[in-house]
Amino acid sequence: MKTLKIFSLAAVSVLLSTVIIAQSKTETFKVSGNCGMCKTKIEKAAKEAGAKEASWNAESKELTVTYKSSSTNAAKIQEKNSSSRV
Ligand SMILES: [Cu+2]
């Protein structure tokens, strides 16, 4: 009976960690740009880096991204944006 208890506990923790890893995250960070063309480029670069959703605000110069933490991260999105735009 004890082994069954330990086994089910392990199964639950594996299931829980899978759920946490697959969670989607939303983050906002500054990306420099000026106009609508910049907006298109910034959002495109973010999506190429794995973001599910990307929205750049020209006034606040902030990029809000939603991504799955298992497929990408904010650093990758930021790096893609600085490397693909000159
Ligand atoms: Cu521009």
PDB file of the backbone (N, CA, C, O) and the ligand in Angstrom, with CONECT records:
HET     CU  A 101       1
ATOM      1  N   MET A   1       0.819  -1.207   0.000  1.00  0.00           N
ATOM      2  CA  MET A   1       0.000   0.000   0.000  1.00  0.00           C
ATOM      3  C   MET A   1       0.855   1.259   0.000  1.00  0.00           C
ATOM      4  O   MET A   1       0.512   2.272  -0.610  1.00  0.00           O
ATOM      5  N   LYS A   2       1.982   1.162   0.707  1.00  0.00           N
ATOM      6  CA  LYS A   2       2.871   2.328   0.822  1.00  0.00           C
ATOM      7  C   LYS A   2       3.485   2.674  -0.537  1.00  0.00           C
ATOM      8  O   LYS A   2       3.622   3.843  -0.898  1.00  0.00           O
ATOM      9  N   THR A   3       3.851   1.622  -1.280  1.00  0.00           N
ATOM     10  CA  THR A   3       4.452   1.853  -2.600  1.00  0.00           C
ATOM     11  C   THR A   3       3.449   2.510  -3.535  1.00  0.00           C
ATOM     12  O   THR A   3       3.810   3.370  -4.338  1.00  0.00           O
ATOM     13  N   LEU A   4       2.196   2.105  -3.430  1.00  0.00           N
ATOM     14  CA  LEU A   4       1.149   2.669  -4.284  1.00  0.00           C
ATOM     15  C   LEU A   4       0.976   4.159  -3.988  1.00  0.00           C
ATOM     16  O   LEU A   4       0.776   4.973  -4.890  1.00  0.00           O
ATOM     17  N   LYS A   5       1.060   4.486  -2.712  1.00  0.00           N
ATOM     18  CA  LYS A   5       0.916   5.877  -2.282  1.00  0.00           C
ATOM     19  C   LYS A   5       2.056   6.725  -2.843  1.00  0.00           C
ATOM     20  O   LYS A   5       1.840   7.822  -3.358  1.00  0.00           O
ATOM     21  N   ILE A   6       3.257   6.198  -2.733  1.00  0.00           N
ATOM     22  CA  ILE A   6       4.444   6.908  -3.249  1.00  0.00           C
ATOM     23  C   ILE A   6       4.344   7.058  -4.762  1.00  0.00           C
ATOM     24  O   ILE A   6       4.677   8.101  -5.323  1.00  0.00           O
ATOM     25  N   PHE A   7       3.878   5.994  -5.408  1.00  0.00           N
ATOM     26  CA  PHE A   7       3.761   6.020  -6.869  1.00  0.00           C
ATOM     27  C   PHE A   7       2.764   7.068  -7.330  1.00  0.00           C
ATOM     28  O   PHE A   7       3.036   7.828  -8.259  1.00  0.00           O
ATOM     29  N   SER A   8       1.615   7.107  -6.682  1.00  0.00           N
ATOM     30  CA  SER A   8       0.596   8.077  -7.096  1.00  0.00           C
ATOM     31  C   SER A   8       1.028   9.510  -6.797  1.00  0.00           C
ATOM     32  O   SER A   8       0.668  10.444  -7.513  1.00  0.00           O
ATOM     33  N   LEU A   9       1.804   9.665  -5.730  1.00  0.00           N
ATOM     34  CA  LEU A   9       2.338  10.983  -5.378  1.00  0.00           C
ATOM     35  C   LEU A   9       3.312  11.452  -6.454  1.00  0.00           C
ATOM     36  O   LEU A   9       3.320  12.622  -6.835  1.00  0.00           O
ATOM     37  N   ALA A  10       4.129  10.521  -6.936  1.00  0.00           N
ATOM     38  CA  ALA A  10       5.099  10.833  -7.991  1.00  0.00           C
ATOM     39  C   ALA A  10       4.366  11.192  -9.280  1.00  0.00           C
ATOM     40  O   ALA A  10       4.749  12.127  -9.983  1.00  0.00           O
ATOM     41  N   ALA A  11       3.310  10.442  -9.581  1.00  0.00           N
ATOM     42  CA  ALA A  11       2.528  10.688 -10.791  1.00  0.00           C
ATOM     43  C   ALA A  11       1.887  12.074 -10.758  1.00  0.00           C
ATOM     44  O   ALA A  11       1.852  12.777 -11.768  1.00  0.00           O
ATOM     45  N   VAL A  12       1.393  12.450  -9.617  1.00  0.00           N
ATOM     46  CA  VAL A  12       0.757  13.757  -9.451  1.00  0.00           C
ATOM     47  C   VAL A  12       1.776  14.877  -9.624  1.00  0.00           C
ATOM     48  O   VAL A  12       1.491  15.889 -10.264  1.00  0.00           O
ATOM     49  N   SER A  13       2.954  14.696  -9.059  1.00  0.00           N
ATOM     50  CA  SER A  13       3.967  15.750  -9.160  1.00  0.00           C
ATOM     51  C   SER A  13       4.478  15.902 -10.588  1.00  0.00           C
ATOM     52  O   SER A  13       4.795  17.010 -11.020  1.00  0.00           O
ATOM     53  N   VAL A  14       4.560  14.792 -11.323  1.00  0.00           N
ATOM     54  CA  VAL A  14       4.970  14.857 -12.735  1.00  0.00           C
ATOM     55  C   VAL A  14       3.916  15.611 -13.531  1.00  0.00           C
ATOM     56  O   VAL A  14       4.240  16.447 -14.375  1.00  0.00           O
ATOM     57  N   LEU A  15       2.679  15.313 -13.261  1.00  0.00           N
ATOM     58  CA  LEU A  15       1.558  15.958 -13.947  1.00  0.00           C
ATOM     59  C   LEU A  15       1.550  17.457 -13.664  1.00  0.00           C
ATOM     60  O   LEU A  15       1.334  18.270 -14.563  1.00  0.00           O
ATOM     61  N   LEU A  16       1.785  17.804 -12.417  1.00  0.00           N
ATOM     62  CA  LEU A  16       1.804  19.204 -12.003  1.00  0.00           C
ATOM     63  C   LEU A  16       2.916  19.987 -12.688  1.00  0.00           C
ATOM     64  O   LEU A  16       2.697  21.095 -13.177  1.00  0.00           O
ATOM     65  N   SER A  17       4.109  19.404 -12.718  1.00  0.00           N
ATOM     66  CA  SER A  17       5.239  20.108 -13.335  1.00  0.00           C
ATOM     67  C   SER A  17       5.026  20.277 -14.829  1.00  0.00           C
ATOM     68  O   SER A  17       5.459  21.278 -15.400  1.00  0.00           O
ATOM     69  N   THR A  18       4.367  19.320 -15.477  1.00  0.00           N
ATOM     70  CA  THR A  18       4.058  19.428 -16.906  1.00  0.00           C
ATOM     71  C   THR A  18       3.129  20.598 -17.146  1.00  0.00           C
ATOM     72  O   THR A  18       3.304  21.351 -18.104  1.00  0.00           O
ATOM     73  N   VAL A  19       2.155  20.752 -16.293  1.00  0.00           N
ATOM     74  CA  VAL A  19       1.194  21.843 -16.414  1.00  0.00           C
ATOM     75  C   VAL A  19       1.908  23.189 -16.248  1.00  0.00           C
ATOM     76  O   VAL A  19       1.642  24.135 -16.990  1.00  0.00           O
ATOM     77  N   ILE A  20       2.801  23.264 -15.284  1.00  0.00           N
ATOM     78  CA  ILE A  20       3.536  24.501 -15.032  1.00  0.00           C
ATOM     79  C   ILE A  20       4.451  24.848 -16.209  1.00  0.00           C
ATOM     80  O   ILE A  20       4.537  26.012 -16.602  1.00  0.00           O
ATOM     81  N   ILE A  21       5.126  23.861 -16.767  1.00  0.00           N
ATOM     82  CA  ILE A  21       6.030  24.098 -17.892  1.00  0.00           C
ATOM     83  C   ILE A  21       5.254  24.584 -19.122  1.00  0.00           C
ATOM     84  O   ILE A  21       5.716  25.461 -19.851  1.00  0.00           O
ATOM     85  N   ALA A  22       4.066  24.001 -19.341  1.00  0.00           N
ATOM     86  CA  ALA A  22       3.288  24.347 -20.531  1.00  0.00           C
ATOM     87  C   ALA A  22       2.538  25.676 -20.395  1.00  0.00           C
ATOM     88  O   ALA A  22       1.920  26.146 -21.350  1.00  0.00           O
ATOM     89  N   GLN A  23       2.597  26.271 -19.216  1.00  0.00           N
ATOM     90  CA  GLN A  23       1.890  27.528 -18.972  1.00  0.00           C
ATOM     91  C   GLN A  23       2.354  28.642 -19.889  1.00  0.00           C
ATOM     92  O   GLN A  23       3.535  28.738 -20.222  1.00  0.00           O
ATOM     93  N   SER A  24       1.424  29.472 -20.290  1.00  0.00           N
ATOM     94  CA  SER A  24       1.846  30.611 -21.092  1.00  0.00           C
ATOM     95  C   SER A  24       2.085  31.817 -20.205  1.00  0.00           C
ATOM     96  O   SER A  24       1.398  32.036 -19.208  1.00  0.00           O
ATOM     97  N   LYS A  25       3.099  32.602 -20.609  1.00  0.00           N
ATOM     98  CA  LYS A  25       3.528  33.743 -19.821  1.00  0.00           C
ATOM     99  C   LYS A  25       3.281  35.015 -20.609  1.00  0.00           C
ATOM    100  O   LYS A  25       3.341  35.010 -21.838  1.00  0.00           O
ATOM    101  N   THR A  26       3.008  36.085 -19.919  1.00  0.00           N
ATOM    102  CA  THR A  26       2.885  37.390 -20.559  1.00  0.00           C
ATOM    103  C   THR A  26       3.897  38.322 -19.908  1.00  0.00           C
ATOM    104  O   THR A  26       3.952  38.448 -18.685  1.00  0.00           O
ATOM    105  N   GLU A  27       4.697  38.971 -20.750  1.00  0.00           N
ATOM    106  CA  GLU A  27       5.708  39.884 -20.226  1.00  0.00           C
ATOM    107  C   GLU A  27       5.764  41.148 -21.055  1.00  0.00           C
ATOM    108  O   GLU A  27       5.465  41.138 -22.249  1.00  0.00           O
ATOM    109  N   THR A  28       6.146  42.227 -20.417  1.00  0.00           N
ATOM    110  CA  THR A  28       6.266  43.510 -21.102  1.00  0.00           C
ATOM    111  C   THR A  28       7.674  44.043 -20.909  1.00  0.00           C
ATOM    112  O   THR A  28       8.183  44.079 -19.788  1.00  0.00           O
ATOM    113  N   PHE A  29       8.302  44.458 -21.999  1.00  0.00           N
ATOM    114  CA  PHE A  29       9.617  45.085 -21.880  1.00  0.00           C
ATOM    115  C   PHE A  29       9.797  46.141 -22.965  1.00  0.00           C
ATOM    116  O   PHE A  29       9.065  46.166 -23.955  1.00  0.00           O
ATOM    117  N   LYS A  30      10.773  47.004 -22.763  1.00  0.00           N
ATOM    118  CA  LYS A  30      11.016  48.120 -23.682  1.00  0.00           C
ATOM    119  C   LYS A  30      11.737  47.652 -24.943  1.00  0.00           C
ATOM    120  O   LYS A  30      12.699  46.887 -24.881  1.00  0.00           O
ATOM    121  N   VAL A  31      11.252  48.127 -26.079  1.00  0.00           N
ATOM    122  CA  VAL A  31      11.922  47.889 -27.356  1.00  0.00           C
ATOM    123  C   VAL A  31      11.906  49.221 -28.100  1.00  0.00           C
ATOM    124  O   VAL A  31      10.845  49.821 -28.277  1.00  0.00           O
ATOM    125  N   SER A  32      13.080  49.689 -28.538  1.00  0.00           N
ATOM    126  CA  SER A  32      13.109  50.984 -29.205  1.00  0.00           C
ATOM    127  C   SER A  32      12.527  50.919 -30.607  1.00  0.00           C
ATOM    128  O   SER A  32      12.679  49.926 -31.317  1.00  0.00           O
ATOM    129  N   GLY A  33      11.854  52.004 -30.990  1.00  0.00           N
ATOM    130  CA  GLY A  33      11.222  52.102 -32.292  1.00  0.00           C
ATOM    131  C   GLY A  33      10.482  53.418 -32.380  1.00  0.00           C
ATOM    132  O   GLY A  33      10.324  54.114 -31.377  1.00  0.00           O
ATOM    133  N   ASN A  34      10.024  53.767 -33.580  1.00  0.00           N
ATOM    134  CA  ASN A  34       9.347  55.056 -33.743  1.00  0.00           C
ATOM    135  C   ASN A  34       7.964  54.971 -34.369  1.00  0.00           C
ATOM    136  O   ASN A  34       7.008  55.562 -33.867  1.00  0.00           O
ATOM    137  N   CYS A  35       7.865  54.240 -35.456  1.00  0.00           N
ATOM    138  CA  CYS A  35       6.639  54.329 -36.253  1.00  0.00           C
ATOM    139  C   CYS A  35       5.944  53.002 -36.446  1.00  0.00           C
ATOM    140  O   CYS A  35       6.284  51.999 -35.819  1.00  0.00           O
ATOM    141  N   GLY A  36       4.953  53.021 -37.335  1.00  0.00           N
ATOM    142  CA  GLY A  36       4.158  51.828 -37.619  1.00  0.00           C
ATOM    143  C   GLY A  36       4.972  50.727 -38.259  1.00  0.00           C
ATOM    144  O   GLY A  36       4.692  49.542 -38.075  1.00  0.00           O
ATOM    145  N   MET A  37       6.002  51.135 -39.029  1.00  0.00           N
ATOM    146  CA  MET A  37       6.846  50.138 -39.668  1.00  0.00           C
ATOM    147  C   MET A  37       7.677  49.406 -38.625  1.00  0.00           C
ATOM    148  O   MET A  37       7.889  48.197 -38.716  1.00  0.00           O
ATOM    149  N   CYS A  38       8.142  50.152 -37.636  1.00  0.00           N
ATOM    150  CA  CYS A  38       8.885  49.550 -36.530  1.00  0.00           C
ATOM    151  C   CYS A  38       7.988  48.551 -35.816  1.00  0.00           C
ATOM    152  O   CYS A  38       8.407  47.443 -35.482  1.00  0.00           O
ATOM    153  N   LYS A  39       6.753  48.962 -35.590  1.00  0.00           N
ATOM    154  CA  LYS A  39       5.776  48.108 -34.889  1.00  0.00           C
ATOM    155  C   LYS A  39       5.643  46.764 -35.589  1.00  0.00           C
ATOM    156  O   LYS A  39       5.687  45.709 -34.956  1.00  0.00           O
ATOM    157  N   THR A  40       5.477  46.822 -36.923  1.00  0.00           N
ATOM    158  CA  THR A  40       5.331  45.593 -37.703  1.00  0.00           C
ATOM    159  C   THR A  40       6.563  44.711 -37.545  1.00  0.00           C
ATOM    160  O   THR A  40       6.452  43.501 -37.347  1.00  0.00           O
ATOM    161  N   LYS A  41       7.750  45.336 -37.637  1.00  0.00           N
ATOM    162  CA  LYS A  41       9.009  44.580 -37.542  1.00  0.00           C
ATOM    163  C   LYS A  41       9.190  43.974 -36.156  1.00  0.00           C
ATOM    164  O   LYS A  41       9.579  42.814 -36.017  1.00  0.00           O
ATOM    165  N   ILE A  42       8.904  44.769 -35.143  1.00  0.00           N
ATOM    166  CA  ILE A  42       9.080  44.319 -33.757  1.00  0.00           C
ATOM    167  C   ILE A  42       8.163  43.131 -33.463  1.00  0.00           C
ATOM    168  O   ILE A  42       8.584  42.127 -32.889  1.00  0.00           O
ATOM    169  N   GLU A  43       6.905  43.271 -33.869  1.00  0.00           N
ATOM    170  CA  GLU A  43       5.936  42.205 -33.607  1.00  0.00           C
ATOM    171  C   GLU A  43       6.263  40.948 -34.407  1.00  0.00           C
ATOM    172  O   GLU A  43       6.074  39.829 -33.929  1.00  0.00           O
ATOM    173  N   LYS A  44       6.753  41.144 -35.626  1.00  0.00           N
ATOM    174  CA  LYS A  44       7.117  40.008 -36.478  1.00  0.00           C
ATOM    175  C   LYS A  44       8.308  39.276 -35.863  1.00  0.00           C
ATOM    176  O   LYS A  44       8.322  38.047 -35.795  1.00  0.00           O
ATOM    177  N   ALA A  45       9.303  40.036 -35.418  1.00  0.00           N
ATOM    178  CA  ALA A  45      10.499  39.438 -34.811  1.00  0.00           C
ATOM    179  C   ALA A  45      10.145  38.659 -33.552  1.00  0.00           C
ATOM    180  O   ALA A  45      10.690  37.585 -33.299  1.00  0.00           O
ATOM    181  N   ALA A  46       9.232  39.210 -32.770  1.00  0.00           N
ATOM    182  CA  ALA A  46       8.808  38.539 -31.538  1.00  0.00           C
ATOM    183  C   ALA A  46       8.140  37.205 -31.849  1.00  0.00           C
ATOM    184  O   ALA A  46       8.363  36.206 -31.165  1.00  0.00           O
ATOM    185  N   LYS A  47       7.315  37.208 -32.898  1.00  0.00           N
ATOM    186  CA  LYS A  47       6.617  35.974 -33.277  1.00  0.00           C
ATOM    187  C   LYS A  47       7.586  34.953 -33.860  1.00  0.00           C
ATOM    188  O   LYS A  47       7.429  33.748 -33.666  1.00  0.00           O
ATOM    189  N   GLU A  48       8.591  35.453 -34.577  1.00  0.00           N
ATOM    190  CA  GLU A  48       9.609  34.547 -35.121  1.00  0.00           C
ATOM    191  C   GLU A  48      10.398  33.892 -33.987  1.00  0.00           C
ATOM    192  O   GLU A  48      10.879  32.767 -34.117  1.00  0.00           O
ATOM    193  N   ALA A  49      10.518  34.610 -32.889  1.00  0.00           N
ATOM    194  CA  ALA A  49      11.256  34.079 -31.735  1.00  0.00           C
ATOM    195  C   ALA A  49      10.393  33.152 -30.889  1.00  0.00           C
ATOM    196  O   ALA A  49      10.859  32.613 -29.885  1.00  0.00           O
ATOM    197  N   GLY A  50       9.136  32.966 -31.290  1.00  0.00           N
ATOM    198  CA  GLY A  50       8.284  31.994 -30.615  1.00  0.00           C
ATOM    199  C   GLY A  50       7.120  32.556 -29.823  1.00  0.00           C
ATOM    200  O   GLY A  50       6.395  31.802 -29.175  1.00  0.00           O
ATOM    201  N   ALA A  51       6.926  33.882 -29.862  1.00  0.00           N
ATOM    202  CA  ALA A  51       5.810  34.476 -29.132  1.00  0.00           C
ATOM    203  C   ALA A  51       4.487  34.138 -29.823  1.00  0.00           C
ATOM    204  O   ALA A  51       4.382  34.151 -31.049  1.00  0.00           O
ATOM    205  N   LYS A  52       3.506  33.842 -29.016  1.00  0.00           N
ATOM    206  CA  LYS A  52       2.176  33.546 -29.566  1.00  0.00           C
ATOM    207  C   LYS A  52       1.481  34.840 -29.943  1.00  0.00           C
ATOM    208  O   LYS A  52       0.834  34.942 -30.985  1.00  0.00           O
ATOM    209  N   GLU A  53       1.633  35.827 -29.068  1.00  0.00           N
ATOM    210  CA  GLU A  53       1.038  37.131 -29.317  1.00  0.00           C
ATOM    211  C   GLU A  53       2.086  38.194 -29.038  1.00  0.00           C
ATOM    212  O   GLU A  53       2.888  38.062 -28.114  1.00  0.00           O
ATOM    213  N   ALA A  54       2.074  39.243 -29.840  1.00  0.00           N
ATOM    214  CA  ALA A  54       3.020  40.337 -29.636  1.00  0.00           C
ATOM    215  C   ALA A  54       2.333  41.648 -29.975  1.00  0.00           C
ATOM    216  O   ALA A  54       1.704  41.780 -31.025  1.00  0.00           O
ATOM    217  N   SER A  55       2.459  42.611 -29.080  1.00  0.00           N
ATOM    218  CA  SER A  55       1.864  43.915 -29.317  1.00  0.00           C
ATOM    219  C   SER A  55       2.798  45.010 -28.825  1.00  0.00           C
ATOM    220  O   SER A  55       3.125  45.078 -27.640  1.00  0.00           O
ATOM    221  N   TRP A  56       3.222  45.860 -29.744  1.00  0.00           N
ATOM    222  CA  TRP A  56       4.153  46.933 -29.384  1.00  0.00           C
ATOM    223  C   TRP A  56       3.423  48.266 -29.353  1.00  0.00           C
ATOM    224  O   TRP A  56       2.675  48.598 -30.273  1.00  0.00           O
ATOM    225  N   ASN A  57       3.644  49.015 -28.300  1.00  0.00           N
ATOM    226  CA  ASN A  57       2.995  50.309 -28.146  1.00  0.00           C
ATOM    227  C   ASN A  57       3.988  51.411 -28.521  1.00  0.00           C
ATOM    228  O   ASN A  57       5.029  51.560 -27.882  1.00  0.00           O
ATOM    229  N   ALA A  58       3.659  52.179 -29.557  1.00  0.00           N
ATOM    230  CA  ALA A  58       4.562  53.222 -30.066  1.00  0.00           C
ATOM    231  C   ALA A  58       4.772  54.346 -29.057  1.00  0.00           C
ATOM    232  O   ALA A  58       5.828  54.978 -29.052  1.00  0.00           O
ATOM    233  N   GLU A  59       3.799  54.602 -28.215  1.00  0.00           N
ATOM    234  CA  GLU A  59       3.915  55.699 -27.240  1.00  0.00           C
ATOM    235  C   GLU A  59       4.785  55.327 -26.050  1.00  0.00           C
ATOM    236  O   GLU A  59       5.677  56.082 -25.662  1.00  0.00           O
ATOM    237  N   SER A  60       4.523  54.177 -25.481  1.00  0.00           N
ATOM    238  CA  SER A  60       5.300  53.754 -24.308  1.00  0.00           C
ATOM    239  C   SER A  60       6.555  52.988 -24.706  1.00  0.00           C
ATOM    240  O   SER A  60       7.421  52.731 -23.870  1.00  0.00           O
ATOM    241  N   LYS A  61       6.653  52.619 -25.995  1.00  0.00           N
ATOM    242  CA  LYS A  61       7.779  51.817 -26.534  1.00  0.00           C
ATOM    243  C   LYS A  61       7.909  50.489 -25.799  1.00  0.00           C
ATOM    244  O   LYS A  61       9.006  49.973 -25.586  1.00  0.00           O
ATOM    245  N   GLU A  62       6.761  49.960 -25.423  1.00  0.00           N
ATOM    246  CA  GLU A  62       6.771  48.697 -24.699  1.00  0.00           C
ATOM    247  C   GLU A  62       6.167  47.581 -25.552  1.00  0.00           C
ATOM    248  O   GLU A  62       5.142  47.749 -26.213  1.00  0.00           O
ATOM    249  N   LEU A  63       6.835  46.459 -25.506  1.00  0.00           N
ATOM    250  CA  LEU A  63       6.362  45.286 -26.225  1.00  0.00           C
ATOM    251  C   LEU A  63       5.775  44.300 -25.213  1.00  0.00           C
ATOM    252  O   LEU A  63       6.436  43.892 -24.258  1.00  0.00           O
ATOM    253  N   THR A  64       4.524  43.934 -25.449  1.00  0.00           N
ATOM    254  CA  THR A  64       3.889  42.939 -24.595  1.00  0.00           C
ATOM    255  C   THR A  64       3.807  41.635 -25.379  1.00  0.00           C
ATOM    256  O   THR A  64       3.223  41.578 -26.461  1.00  0.00           O
ATOM    257  N   VAL A  65       4.395  40.605 -24.817  1.00  0.00           N
ATOM    258  CA  VAL A  65       4.391  39.315 -25.505  1.00  0.00           C
ATOM    259  C   VAL A  65       3.758  38.232 -24.642  1.00  0.00           C
ATOM    260  O   VAL A  65       3.869  38.239 -23.416  1.00  0.00           O
ATOM    261  N   THR A  66       3.100  37.315 -25.311  1.00  0.00           N
ATOM    262  CA  THR A  66       2.567  36.125 -24.659  1.00  0.00           C
ATOM    263  C   THR A  66       3.235  34.932 -25.327  1.00  0.00           C
ATOM    264  O   THR A  66       3.235  34.805 -26.551  1.00  0.00           O
ATOM    265  N   TYR A  67       3.796  34.074 -24.513  1.00  0.00           N
ATOM    266  CA  TYR A  67       4.485  32.911 -25.075  1.00  0.00           C
ATOM    267  C   TYR A  67       4.385  31.733 -24.132  1.00  0.00           C
ATOM    268  O   TYR A  67       4.099  31.881 -22.943  1.00  0.00           O
ATOM    269  N   LYS A  68       4.627  30.558 -24.692  1.00  0.00           N
ATOM    270  CA  LYS A  68       4.658  29.358 -23.869  1.00  0.00           C
ATOM    271  C   LYS A  68       6.060  29.237 -23.304  1.00  0.00           C
ATOM    272  O   LYS A  68       7.042  29.225 -24.046  1.00  0.00           O
ATOM    273  N   SER A  69       6.144  29.149 -21.995  1.00  0.00           N
ATOM    274  CA  SER A  69       7.460  29.109 -21.356  1.00  0.00           C
ATOM    275  C   SER A  69       8.261  27.871 -21.758  1.00  0.00           C
ATOM    276  O   SER A  69       9.468  27.812 -21.526  1.00  0.00           O
ATOM    277  N   SER A  70       7.593  26.877 -22.362  1.00  0.00           N
ATOM    278  CA  SER A  70       8.315  25.677 -22.789  1.00  0.00           C
ATOM    279  C   SER A  70       8.957  25.866 -24.154  1.00  0.00           C
ATOM    280  O   SER A  70       9.879  25.133 -24.514  1.00  0.00           O
ATOM    281  N   SER A  71       8.474  26.847 -24.923  1.00  0.00           N
ATOM    282  CA  SER A  71       9.001  27.004 -26.279  1.00  0.00           C
ATOM    283  C   SER A  71       9.946  28.187 -26.455  1.00  0.00           C
ATOM    284  O   SER A  71      10.811  28.156 -27.330  1.00  0.00           O
ATOM    285  N   THR A  72       9.796  29.225 -25.640  1.00  0.00           N
ATOM    286  CA  THR A  72      10.685  30.368 -25.775  1.00  0.00           C
ATOM    287  C   THR A  72      10.746  31.131 -24.458  1.00  0.00           C
ATOM    288  O   THR A  72      10.118  30.729 -23.479  1.00  0.00           O
ATOM    289  N   ASN A  73      11.491  32.221 -24.426  1.00  0.00           N
ATOM    290  CA  ASN A  73      11.526  33.072 -23.240  1.00  0.00           C
ATOM    291  C   ASN A  73      11.739  34.530 -23.645  1.00  0.00           C
ATOM    292  O   ASN A  73      12.023  34.829 -24.805  1.00  0.00           O
ATOM    293  N   ALA A  74      11.602  35.417 -22.689  1.00  0.00           N
ATOM    294  CA  ALA A  74      11.682  36.853 -22.961  1.00  0.00           C
ATOM    295  C   ALA A  74      13.052  37.252 -23.498  1.00  0.00           C
ATOM    296  O   ALA A  74      13.153  38.139 -24.346  1.00  0.00           O
ATOM    297  N   ALA A  75      14.104  36.603 -23.010  1.00  0.00           N
ATOM    298  CA  ALA A  75      15.464  36.920 -23.461  1.00  0.00           C
ATOM    299  C   ALA A  75      15.630  36.613 -24.946  1.00  0.00           C
ATOM    300  O   ALA A  75      16.245  37.382 -25.684  1.00  0.00           O
ATOM    301  N   LYS A  76      15.077  35.483 -25.374  1.00  0.00           N
ATOM    302  CA  LYS A  76      15.153  35.088 -26.787  1.00  0.00           C
ATOM    303  C   LYS A  76      14.419  36.089 -27.665  1.00  0.00           C
ATOM    304  O   LYS A  76      14.896  36.464 -28.736  1.00  0.00           O
ATOM    305  N   ILE A  77      13.252  36.515 -27.197  1.00  0.00           N
ATOM    306  CA  ILE A  77      12.435  37.467 -27.960  1.00  0.00           C
ATOM    307  C   ILE A  77      13.160  38.807 -28.059  1.00  0.00           C
ATOM    308  O   ILE A  77      13.167  39.443 -29.113  1.00  0.00           O
ATOM    309  N   GLN A  78      13.764  39.224 -26.962  1.00  0.00           N
ATOM    310  CA  GLN A  78      14.519  40.476 -26.950  1.00  0.00           C
ATOM    311  C   GLN A  78      15.735  40.382 -27.867  1.00  0.00           C
ATOM    312  O   GLN A  78      16.053  41.320 -28.599  1.00  0.00           O
ATOM    313  N   GLU A  79      16.402  39.245 -27.816  1.00  0.00           N
ATOM    314  CA  GLU A  79      17.597  39.071 -28.633  1.00  0.00           C
ATOM    315  C   GLU A  79      17.240  39.070 -30.111  1.00  0.00           C
ATOM    316  O   GLU A  79      17.939  39.672 -30.926  1.00  0.00           O
ATOM    317  N   LYS A  80      16.152  38.393 -30.451  1.00  0.00           N
ATOM    318  CA  LYS A  80      15.694  38.338 -31.843  1.00  0.00           C
ATOM    319  C   LYS A  80      15.402  39.753 -32.329  1.00  0.00           C
ATOM    320  O   LYS A  80      15.702  40.108 -33.468  1.00  0.00           O
ATOM    321  N   ASN A  81      14.824  40.534 -31.464  1.00  0.00           N
ATOM    322  CA  ASN A  81      14.470  41.898 -31.842  1.00  0.00           C
ATOM    323  C   ASN A  81      15.699  42.775 -32.039  1.00  0.00           C
ATOM    324  O   ASN A  81      15.705  43.631 -32.923  1.00  0.00           O
ATOM    325  N   SER A  82      16.726  42.583 -31.246  1.00  0.00           N
ATOM    326  CA  SER A  82      17.913  43.425 -31.404  1.00  0.00           C
ATOM    327  C   SER A  82      18.815  42.931 -32.529  1.00  0.00           C
ATOM    328  O   SER A  82      19.579  43.711 -33.097  1.00  0.00           O
ATOM    329  N   SER A  83      18.731  41.632 -32.858  1.00  0.00           N
ATOM    330  CA  SER A  83      19.616  41.114 -33.896  1.00  0.00           C
ATOM    331  C   SER A  83      19.012  41.233 -35.299  1.00  0.00           C
ATOM    332  O   SER A  83      19.745  41.379 -36.277  1.00  0.00           O
ATOM    333  N   SER A  84      17.686  41.171 -35.401  1.00  0.00           N
ATOM    334  CA  SER A  84      17.070  41.199 -36.725  1.00  0.00           C
ATOM    335  C   SER A  84      16.737  42.612 -37.194  1.00  0.00           C
ATOM    336  O   SER A  84      16.386  42.815 -38.356  1.00  0.00           O
ATOM    337  N   ARG A  85      16.849  43.592 -36.288  1.00  0.00           N
ATOM    338  CA  ARG A  85      16.553  44.963 -36.679  1.00  0.00           C
ATOM    339  C   ARG A  85      17.795  45.819 -36.450  1.00  0.00           C
ATOM    340  O   ARG A  85      18.388  45.803 -35.372  1.00  0.00           O
ATOM    341  N   VAL A  86      18.167  46.552 -37.466  1.00  0.00           N
ATOM    342  CA  VAL A  86      19.360  47.399 -37.330  1.00  0.00           C
ATOM    343  C   VAL A  86      18.941  48.864 -37.307  1.00  0.00           C
ATOM    344  O   VAL A  86      19.791  49.747 -37.199  1.00  0.00           O
TER     345      VAL A  86
HETATM  346 CU    CU A 101       9.890  52.998 -37.704  1.00  0.00          CU2+
END
